[in-house]
């Protein structure tokens, strides 16, 4: 009977020392990988939009004869700036969201009650 109790205590010790840090490392690693993938997707979409705006600008610049055509060039530059600003905003929101979810998951693994935090976030969201 003592052997079973000792084995149970050892299993709990191994779970606490090895299992918990491993879970936390997996959570943090997953968050980093997801953040990297989403950021790359945002960068690629932005680059595609910027290249499209620049190609339109070059096409218009080649056939510019009037002042109204110059406004088209300026508008394509503004389109590029807007795409870059939206990409920056999306990256910030993505980083914040993934970090918040990762922190909540780690806190849950540490047996910290996250229910009040989720309730506060829900009230703040409203």
C-alpha positions as CSV (number, residue, x, y, z in Angstrom):
1,X,0.0,0.0,0.0
2,X,2.9,2.4,0.7
3,X,4.4,1.6,-2.7
4,X,1.2,2.8,-4.4
5,X,1.1,6.0,-2.3
6,X,4.7,6.7,-3.1
7,X,4.2,6.1,-6.8
8,X,1.2,8.5,-6.8
9,X,3.3,11.1,-5.1
10,X,6.1,10.6,-7.6
11,X,3.7,10.8,-10.5
12,X,2.3,14.1,-9.2
13,X,5.9,15.4,-8.8
14,X,6.8,14.4,-12.3
15,X,3.6,15.9,-13.6
16,X,4.3,19.2,-11.8
17,X,8.0,19.4,-12.7
18,X,8.0,18.1,-16.3
19,X,4.4,18.2,-17.4
20,X,3.5,21.8,-16.5
21,X,6.6,23.5,-18.0
22,X,6.2,21.4,-21.1
23,X,2.6,22.5,-21.5
24,X,3.5,26.1,-21.0
25,X,6.3,25.8,-23.6
26,X,3.9,24.3,-26.0
27,X,1.4,27.1,-25.5
28,X,4.0,29.8,-25.9
29,X,5.5,28.0,-29.0
30,X,2.1,27.6,-30.6
31,X,1.3,31.3,-30.0
32,X,4.6,32.3,-31.6
33,X,4.1,30.1,-34.6
34,X,0.5,31.3,-35.1
35,X,1.7,35.0,-34.8
36,X,4.4,34.4,-37.3
37,X,2.0,32.8,-39.8
38,X,-0.6,35.5,-39.5
39,X,2.0,38.3,-39.7
40,X,3.4,36.7,-42.9
41,X,-0.1,36.5,-44.4
42,X,-0.7,40.2,-43.6
43,X,2.7,41.1,-45.1
44,X,2.0,39.2,-48.3
45,X,-1.4,40.7,-48.8
46,X,-0.1,44.2,-48.1
47,X,2.8,43.7,-50.5
48,X,0.4,42.6,-53.2
49,X,-1.8,45.6,-52.6
50,X,1.2,48.0,-52.7
51,X,2.7,46.5,-55.8
52,X,-0.7,46.8,-57.5
53,X,-1.0,50.4,-56.5
54,X,2.6,51.1,-57.7
55,X,2.0,49.4,-61.1
56,X,-1.1,51.5,-61.6
57,X,0.9,54.6,-60.6
58,X,3.6,53.8,-63.1
59,X,1.1,53.1,-65.9
60,X,-0.6,56.5,-65.3
61,X,2.7,58.3,-65.0
62,X,3.9,57.2,-68.4
63,X,0.8,58.6,-70.1
64,X,0.5,61.8,-68.0
65,X,-0.1,64.9,-70.0
66,X,-2.6,66.7,-67.8
67,X,-2.8,67.7,-64.2
68,X,-5.8,65.5,-63.7
69,X,-3.6,62.5,-64.5
70,X,-1.2,63.6,-61.7
71,X,-4.0,63.3,-59.2
72,X,-4.3,59.6,-60.2
73,X,-0.6,59.2,-59.3
74,X,-1.1,60.9,-56.0
75,X,-4.2,58.7,-55.3
76,X,-2.2,55.5,-56.0
77,X,0.4,56.7,-53.5
78,X,-2.4,57.3,-50.9
79,X,-3.7,53.8,-51.6
80,X,-0.3,52.4,-50.8
81,X,-0.1,54.4,-47.6
82,X,-3.6,53.2,-46.6
83,X,-2.7,49.6,-47.3
84,X,0.4,49.9,-45.1
85,X,-1.5,51.6,-42.3
86,X,-4.2,48.9,-42.3
87,X,-1.5,46.3,-42.3
88,X,0.2,47.9,-39.3
89,X,-3.1,48.0,-37.5
90,X,-3.9,44.4,-38.3
91,X,-0.4,43.3,-37.0
92,X,-1.0,45.2,-33.7
93,X,-4.4,43.7,-33.2
94,X,-3.2,40.2,-34.1
95,X,-0.2,40.5,-31.7
96,X,-2.5,41.8,-28.8
97,X,-5.1,39.1,-29.4
98,X,-2.6,36.2,-29.6
99,X,-0.7,37.4,-26.6
100,X,-3.9,37.8,-24.5
101,X,-5.1,34.3,-25.4
102,X,-1.6,32.8,-24.7
103,X,-1.5,34.6,-21.3
104,X,-4.9,33.3,-20.4
105,X,-4.0,29.7,-21.4
106,X,-0.8,29.9,-19.3
107,X,-2.7,31.2,-16.3
108,X,-5.2,28.4,-16.7
109,X,-2.3,25.9,-16.7
110,X,-1.0,27.4,-13.5
111,X,-4.4,26.8,-11.8
112,X,-5.3,30.5,-11.6
113,X,-9.0,31.2,-12.0
114,X,-9.4,33.1,-15.3
115,X,-13.2,33.4,-15.0
116,X,-13.0,36.9,-13.5
117,X,-10.6,38.0,-16.2
118,X,-12.9,36.7,-19.0
119,X,-15.9,38.4,-17.3
120,X,-14.0,41.7,-17.1
121,X,-13.0,41.4,-20.7
122,X,-16.6,40.8,-21.7
123,X,-17.8,43.8,-19.8
124,X,-15.0,45.9,-21.3
125,X,-16.0,44.7,-24.7
126,X,-19.5,45.8,-24.3
